[in-house]
Amino acid sequence: MSQKIVGIIGGSGLYEMEGLEEVQKINLKTPFGEPSDAFLIGLLEGVKVVFLPRHGIGHRIQPSSLNFRANIYGMKKLGVQWIIGVSAVGSMKESIHPGDMVIPNQFIDLTKGRPNTFFSDGIVCHISFADPICPVLSQILFQGGKEIGANVHNGGIYLCIEGPQFSTRAESRLYRTWGVDVIGMTNLPEAKLAREAEICYATIAFATDYDCWHQEAEDVSIGDVLKILAQSTKTAKSVIRYAIRNLPEKRDCICSTALKNALITGKKFIPDRVKIDLEPIIGKYIK
């Protein structure tokens, strides 16, 4: 069996992963509270996979209420090295059609008040986040999209808003002037926390609509979104299988050593409780 451990965070429409073998369900408690749901662990393509439905089974948790820290901490505790986040997004460009797949490589964060770091309460860390997506994982996802014949866009800016409401027409038109490619509600602070945890992270984003900026297309409605999600979910699962087969056994990207020179607080000043709580993340740096 491969030594790789791949995490999958399923967004709207992706609540399970068929084909998992030797499945176990694990409920984890974390120093940051309860994750969205139980983690499903199994084998897919001979690789250990940890699956978590971002919004919980039945889609019970809205974006602003997601416990991102517990979700990513749980992945780290379970040994995950790579995370593929799957999301539904709105297209902000004419060239990105509903149903298209986008592999973003940049983010703009407009969320408000969501906890987005593991480092507080006596410990300070400043990670580099100039390039927020794992370059290795994102390219494999792009190649996977091409391999299965999806209409896939390599790179792009993901604008993350608070939600749960969709944008006003004025907001949508403003965001377009910023040059963003897609708009969503969930992939930050996921990417920030994954980088702090030294986990490789990349997004498969499926455009479900044109938000409300497009003069000829209908304004976004949840009914239309769900129809496209049903089609996109099959594509996502095929791309995930391709990625799992093609990920390298060893990591040498920027993600794998993100904390190496980022911890600012001296070891002797870090509270004992914080050392215990964050041991899966900082343990190798404070021994």
C-alpha positions, 0 to 999 in steps of 0.5 A: 500500500502507498504511504500517501494519505490524501484528504478530501473535503467534499463541498456542495454536492459531494457528500460521499466517495464511492469505491472506498474500501476497508472503510472506518468511521472516526469521530474526533475531538479537537482542541478547537471543537467538533469537526463538521462530521465523522471522518471516513477513512478507507482505501481508494486506488490503493491509497489511504484516503480521509474523506470529510463532508465540509457541510456535514452529512445532509448539508447542515452547516452554513459557511460562516458556521463551519469549524475550519480549524477542527476540520483541518486539525483532524486531517493533520491528526490523521496523518493527511499530507494532501487535501483536495477541496471540492467547491461550488463557485460562481463564475465572474468571467464570460469565458468560465461557463457553468459546468466548467472546472477551475483550479484556482491558484490565488485567493482574495479573502472577504470573510469576516470574523472566521478563525483562520489560524491555529496560532493564538493564546501565547504563540505567534506564527507568520507563514508565507502565503504569497502562493496559497495553493500547492503547485504540485497538487494543483497541476495534477488536478489540472492534468486530471481534468484534461485527462477526462475531457473536462473543460478545465481552467488552470489558475485563477483568483477565487474570491471568498465572501462571507455568505450565506447570501449570494452577492448583490448586483452592485457587489458582483459588478464591483468584484468583476473590476478586481479581475477575479475569476470565481466567487465562493464562500468556503475555501478560506480559511481552509487554505490558510490553515492547511498551510499552517499545518504543512498540508498540501492544499488545492481546490477543484472549483465547479462553476454553477452560475454567473453570480448576478453580474451577467445581463443575459444569464438568469440570476443565480438560483439554488435550483440551477446550482443543484442541477449543475452540481449533480453533473459536476460531482461525477467529474470531481470524483474522476479527477480525484481518482486520477490525482490519487494515482499520480501524486508523488510518494514524497513531498518537496514543495513549499507546503511541506516545510511552511513552519520551518522559519515561521514560528516567532515565539521562543520555545520556552515562552510557549504555554504548555497547554498550547504545546500539547494542543498543537503537538501534531502541527508544531511538535517536530519544531519544539522538541 
